[in-house]
């Protein structure tokens, strides 16, 4: 029995609510075996009292099943997650919350291909427009955590490297939104081939080593699924909530529901569901539900939250993302821009802003 054998066995232990194992997440600090006793040290960050108990039981069950193991010693270090900031609270410099940040909201989806990043970009621009009219310009941030396929810089019309102030990155700003993305830090033709701990470190850097300044809302565009980035985020940044993006068809809503349940398991409230590509509108105004109907409302009901809005399949939305001028900015009086502003208004109301 070796240390590597123990760690390999621990890959069977999943973090509660996630499909990823505790070894891949980098939570196992040490492992050893001597005189029939397997000893492991695990470090987690959570505010859910059930998680340490569940993990300890799963680890013990896993190790006791190994041949030659007579006893198991588990050292489980638990750090309490910081509570989300209260509504209206500013200047938070303690813990992992950037100073000056009022609210942070995750934009998530169960699966890819539902237009989540396009939604996040237009929502951020819509929020910036509303807040600017209220006399609060430059108070919206967008953090692109899709490490493997960052598309936010393209959609926002940004390129190049961010400036550095001391040891912190200065997020470039466009359309009234401050943006940080892995797309600024790697070449366009360079694929990101990283393991879990490297992803976790990058997200921590985006939260702690970026000069976001005073923000009313920071939107966090997450990659699809329930893996490294999701757990890293909830362990690094106290979230005020999450928005689940889905398309109407069952293939998308079934997975979106799992994504919503994941946030509930880690004590992140759901602020609502946004249904994307809800229908295609013909020239005569007739609505054609290309991907089915009613999926967003059903998932919202199943998750105990609200449907924030439905975004039809408008060609202008795609075109705006391709040219770096989101439709909310390029055609502010258009139907799609109006839809995004309505959803932005609903989000601000949920956040009491």
PEKA-V44831 format. One record per backbone hydrogen bond with DSSP energy under -0.5 kcal/mol. NH is the residue of the N-H (numbers start at 1). CO is the residue of the C=O. Records with the same first field share a line. If there is no record, write none. Layout:
NH: CO ; CO
This chain:
6: 2
7: 3
8: 4
9: 5
10: 6
11: 7 ; 8
12: 9
13: 10
14: 12
15: 20
18: 15
19: 226
22: 10 ; 13
25: 21
26: 23
27: 22
28: 22
29: 27 ; 41
30: 41
32: 39
34: 37
37: 34
38: 36 ; 71
39: 32 ; 37
40: 73
41: 30
42: 75
43: 27
44: 77
46: 79
49: 47
51: 48
52: 48
53: 49
54: 50
55: 51
56: 52
57: 53
58: 54
59: 55
60: 56
61: 57
62: 58
63: 59
64: 60
65: 61
66: 63
69: 66
70: 36 ; 68
71: 36
73: 38
75: 40 ; 73
76: 74
77: 42 ; 75
78: 76
79: 44 ; 77
89: 86
93: 91
97: 94
98: 96
101: 98
102: 100 ; 215
103: 216
105: 218
106: 241
107: 220
108: 106 ; 243
119: 115
120: 116
121: 117
122: 118
123: 119
124: 120
125: 121
126: 122
127: 123
128: 124
129: 125
130: 126
131: 127
132: 128
133: 129
134: 130
135: 132
136: 131
139: 136
140: 176
141: 217
142: 178
143: 219
144: 142 ; 180
145: 143 ; 221
147: 145
155: 151
156: 152
157: 153 ; 154
158: 153
163: 170
165: 168
166: 164
167: 165
168: 165
169: 209
170: 163
171: 169
172: 179
174: 177
177: 174
178: 140
179: 172
180: 142
182: 144
184: 181
185: 182
186: 182
190: 187
191: 189
193: 191
194: 192
198: 195
199: 195
200: 196
201: 197
202: 198
203: 199
204: 200
205: 201
206: 202
207: 203
208: 204
209: 205
211: 169
212: 210
215: 100 ; 213
216: 139
217: 139
218: 103
219: 141 ; 217
220: 105
221: 143 ; 219
222: 107 ; 220
225: 109
231: 227
232: 228
233: 229
234: 230
235: 231
236: 232 ; 233
237: 233
239: 237
240: 104
241: 104
242: 269
243: 106
244: 272
245: 108 ; 243
246: 274
248: 276
252: 249
253: 249
254: 250
256: 252
257: 253
258: 254
259: 255
260: 256
261: 257
262: 258
263: 259
264: 260
265: 261
266: 262
267: 264
268: 263
269: 267
271: 242 ; 269
272: 242
273: 306
274: 244
275: 309
276: 246 ; 274
277: 311
278: 311
280: 288
282: 280 ; 286
285: 282
288: 280
289: 287
290: 288
292: 289
298: 294
299: 295
300: 296
301: 297
302: 298
303: 299
304: 300 ; 301
305: 300
308: 273 ; 306
309: 273
311: 275
312: 310
313: 279
314: 312
317: 314
318: 314
319: 315
320: 316
321: 317
322: 318
323: 319
324: 320 ; 321
325: 320
329: 326
330: 326
331: 327
332: 329
334: 331
338: 334
339: 335
340: 336
341: 337
342: 338
343: 339
344: 340
345: 341
346: 342
347: 343
348: 344
349: 345
350: 346
351: 347
352: 349
353: 348
